[in-house]
Amino acid sequence: MAILLTGGAGYIGSHVLKQLLEKTEENVVVVDNLSTGNQACIDTLLEIRDFHFAKIDLDNLEMLEMLIERFGVTEVLHFAASIVVSESVQNPLKYYKNNTAKTTGLIELCVNFGVKRFVFSSTAVVYGEPSVNPIDEDASLAPINPYGRSKLMSETVLRDASNAHPAFKHVILRYFNVAGAAGDIGETFSDATHLVKVAAQAALGARDALKVFGGDYPTKDGTCERDYIHVEDVADAYLKALEYLKTHPSDTFNVGYGHGFSDREVVETMQRVSGVDFKVEMAPRREGDPAVLVANSAKIKRYMGWEPQCDDLEHICKTALAWEKKLHEN
Ligand SMILES: NC(=O)c1ccc[n+]([C@@H]2O[C@H](COP(=O)([O-])OP(=O)(O)OC[C@H]3O[C@@H](n4cnc5c(N)ncnc54)[C@H](O)[C@@H]3O)[C@@H](O)[C@H]2O)c1
């Protein structure tokens, strides 16, 4: 019996991997093509305890099949994907291929080789421009960019696969804006566009200025509002989802804190915790950015007993900054 974790050298996958290694005794097999993930992170996590790592692309179905058979994989946590909204607008086919087509190939393999439980990393972006915030899981699904559509299509494939093959169950986790770090690992991709990471880079002088995209949104201060969730709370949701699926049917859950912070509030918090008054420039809105995205996460709390431990923007900014400093020093 083993858990296959795709994208385990990336930001969120590596934090889930860390918790699996620390809190469970499960055998874990990790695959990643290292396109945005990083080998050093795998090496750090191998110090906790042993797991199998294969540097392969998700389209290498032959190798995936071999790993599923050899290790007796019964559960899959699927993170591997392309995730930059603006890039998906410029290059949509990359997103439909890497996110939807390759996920479909993986799901087919799982069904054919008796995988029982599959946890999928989806996103608040599938809700598009929601008419009501906080958003619950039944809100209409109308993503406004190819990244969101590529994820929504994968959700549909997964639901149809479970309907047709009831022994193959899934949980879809739609999480909001993940940020922060867990000490010795963090977000390594230097071109990342996530605001908290970019603000930490600006505080350390790795960027000349931080750009805030859009100051004319219908929000409290005109900048976008997002539900920032610490990566360790997201990781905990994966461990809970695996347990949940052992005794419950397939389902979909939001993961967020239920309240939002504006871009300006994030920038000011990072300036405060870093003590650096870095330069901030206002830039035009980015295509595909909704004004507000805040989760209603009552369902995951009620059904999985998930309780956030790190719901604190200062803590999120401090841990992101501490990680960024570590990256800087190496
Ligand atoms: N970061 C967020 O705020 C956020 C929010 C909601 C959902 N998600 C989802 O979480 C998942 C992980 O996101 P992340 O922030 O850790 O991104 P990331 O880029 O850090 O991690 C993705 C990992 O997948 C690997 N990868 C990509 N394509 C691959 C392929 N074809 N074959 C093998 N490996 C491949 C990359 O090398 C990387 O290690 C994604 O599915 C993303 O859609 C992220």
The ligand as a Tripos MOL2 file, in Angstrom:
@<TRIPOS>MOLECULE
LIG
   44    48     1     0     0
SMALL
NO_CHARGES

@<TRIPOS>ATOM
      1 N1         -0.6120   28.0860   -5.0370 N.am      1 LIG1
      2 C1         -1.9050   28.3390   -4.8530 C.2       1 LIG1
      3 O1         -2.2750   29.3650   -4.2610 O.2       1 LIG1
      4 C2         -2.9440   27.3520   -5.3350 C.ar      1 LIG1
      5 C3         -4.2930   27.6410   -5.1170 C.ar      1 LIG1
      6 C4         -5.2500   26.7300   -5.5350 C.ar      1 LIG1
      7 C5         -4.8780   25.5500   -6.1430 C.ar      1 LIG1
      8 N2         -3.5660   25.2940   -6.3650 N.ar      1 LIG1
      9 C6         -3.2110   24.0330   -7.0190 C.3       1 LIG1
     10 O2         -2.2630   23.3620   -6.2190 O.3       1 LIG1
     11 C7         -1.3980   22.5620   -7.0310 C.3       1 LIG1
     12 C8          0.0400   22.8450   -6.6610 C.3       1 LIG1
     13 O3          0.3100   24.2300   -6.8500 O.3       1 LIG1
     14 P1          1.6800   24.8740   -6.3650 P.3       1 LIG1
     15 O4          1.3800   26.2630   -5.9390 O.co2     1 LIG1
     16 O5          2.3760   23.9600   -5.4350 O.co2     1 LIG1
     17 O6          2.4790   24.9420   -7.7410 O.3       1 LIG1
     18 P2          4.0030   24.5330   -8.0510 P.3       1 LIG1
     19 O7          4.2830   25.0290   -9.4350 O.co2     1 LIG1
     20 O8          4.9060   24.9510   -6.9560 O.co2     1 LIG1
     21 O9          3.9170   22.9470   -8.0310 O.3       1 LIG1
     22 C9          3.5460   22.1690   -9.1310 C.3       1 LIG1
     23 C10         4.5250   21.0190   -9.2130 C.3       1 LIG1
     24 O10         4.1170   20.1520  -10.2710 O.3       1 LIG1
     25 C11         5.2410   19.8590  -11.1090 C.3       1 LIG1
     26 N3          4.6790   19.6160  -12.4490 N.ar      1 LIG1
     27 C12         3.9810   20.4670  -13.2420 C.ar      1 LIG1
     28 N4          3.6070   19.8530  -14.3670 N.ar      1 LIG1
     29 C13         4.0590   18.5690  -14.2920 C.ar      1 LIG1
     30 C14         3.9760   17.4400  -15.1560 C.ar      1 LIG1
     31 N5          3.3670   17.5100  -16.3460 N.pl3     1 LIG1
     32 N6          4.5570   16.2850  -14.7650 N.ar      1 LIG1
     33 C15         5.1930   16.1900  -13.5470 C.ar      1 LIG1
     34 N7          5.2950   17.2320  -12.6980 N.ar      1 LIG1
     35 C16         4.7350   18.4100  -13.0660 C.ar      1 LIG1
     36 C17         6.1390   21.0760  -11.0150 C.3       1 LIG1
     37 O11         7.4910   20.8020  -11.3090 O.3       1 LIG1
     38 C18         5.9390   21.4860   -9.5530 C.3       1 LIG1
     39 O12         6.8570   20.8240   -8.7100 O.3       1 LIG1
     40 C19        -1.7590   22.8960   -8.4740 C.3       1 LIG1
     41 O13        -2.5560   21.8550   -8.9830 O.3       1 LIG1
     42 C20        -2.5460   24.1770   -8.3710 C.3       1 LIG1
     43 O14        -3.4920   24.2980   -9.4100 O.3       1 LIG1
     44 C21        -2.5820   26.1710   -5.9890 C.ar      1 LIG1
@<TRIPOS>BOND
     1     1     2 1
     2     2     3 2
     3     2     4 1
     4     4     5 ar
     5     4    44 ar
     6     5     6 ar
     7     6     7 ar
     8     7     8 ar
     9     8     9 1
    10     8    44 ar
    11     9    10 1
    12     9    42 1
    13    10    11 1
    14    11    12 1
    15    11    40 1
    16    12    13 1
    17    13    14 1
    18    14    15 2
    19    14    16 1
    20    14    17 1
    21    17    18 1
    22    18    19 2
    23    18    20 1
    24    18    21 1
    25    21    22 1
    26    22    23 1
    27    23    24 1
    28    23    38 1
    29    24    25 1
    30    25    26 1
    31    25    36 1
    32    26    27 ar
    33    26    35 ar
    34    27    28 ar
    35    28    29 ar
    36    29    30 ar
    37    29    35 ar
    38    30    31 1
    39    30    32 ar
    40    32    33 ar
    41    33    34 ar
    42    34    35 ar
    43    36    37 1
    44    36    38 1
    45    38    39 1
    46    40    41 1
    47    40    42 1
    48    42    43 1
@<TRIPOS>SUBSTRUCTURE
     1 LIG1         1 GROUP 0 **** ****
